[in-house]
Amino acid sequence: EEQLNRYDRLINEPSNDWDIYYWATEAKPTPAEFDTDVMAMLREFAKNRNREQRLRQPDLEYLFEAPR
């Protein structure tokens, strides 16, 4: 729950989404108030160490499956 709260704060408080992009790609330093474990996870994801092709959004079929 605490991690979700930090994520919510990260995506809602900065006034410019480009700031988050620059912090995640390490083009600009992350301000101390947003330099949390959530930001570290986002930076790691952005590095794409496994060189995954990320050309489209993930499939969302699971949202439309009938409940079991």
TADA-V546690 format. One record per residue. N is the residue number from 1. SS is DSSP state (H for helix, E for strand, C for the rest). PSI is psi in radians with two decimals (* if undefined). D_CENTER is the distance of its C-alpha to the mean C-alpha in whole Angstrom. Layout:
BEGIN
N;SS;PSI;D_CENTER / N;SS;PSI;D_CENTER
END
This chain:
BEGIN
1;C;-0.72;16 / 2;H;-0.69;16 / 3;H;-0.70;12 / 4;H;-0.65;11 / 5;H;-0.71;13 / 6;H;-0.69;11 / 7;H;-0.81;8 / 8;H;-0.75;10 / 9;H;-0.73;12 / 10;H;-0.75;9 / 11;H;-0.21;8 / 12;H;-0.44;12 / 13;H;-0.79;14 / 14;C;2.44;13 / 15;C;-0.19;16 / 16;C;2.10;14 / 17;H;-0.45;11 / 18;H;-0.53;12 / 19;H;-0.80;12 / 20;H;-0.73;8 / 21;H;-0.84;9 / 22;H;-0.65;12 / 23;H;-0.73;10 / 24;H;-0.60;8 / 25;C;0.04;11 / 26;C;0.46;13 / 27;C;-0.48;15 / 28;C;2.62;16 / 29;C;2.51;16 / 30;C;2.27;13 / 31;C;2.57;16 / 32;H;-0.66;17 / 33;H;-0.34;16 / 34;H;0.00;12 / 35;C;1.35;13 / 36;C;-3.11;12 / 37;H;-0.56;11 / 38;H;-0.76;8 / 39;H;-0.66;7 / 40;H;-0.71;9 / 41;H;-0.70;7 / 42;H;-0.73;4 / 43;H;-0.75;8 / 44;H;-0.73;9 / 45;H;-0.72;8 / 46;H;-0.46;8 / 47;H;-0.47;12 / 48;C;1.00;12 / 49;C;-0.51;16 / 50;C;0.06;17 / 51;C;0.77;17 / 52;C;2.52;16 / 53;C;2.10;17 / 54;C;1.18;14 / 55;C;-0.16;16 / 56;C;2.93;16 / 57;C;2.67;14 / 58;C;2.65;14 / 59;C;2.51;18 / 60;C;0.43;18 / 61;H;-0.57;22 / 62;H;-0.42;21 / 63;H;-0.38;21 / 64;H;0.10;24 / 65;C;2.55;26 / 66;C;2.45;29 / 67;C;2.52;29 / 68;C;*;30
END
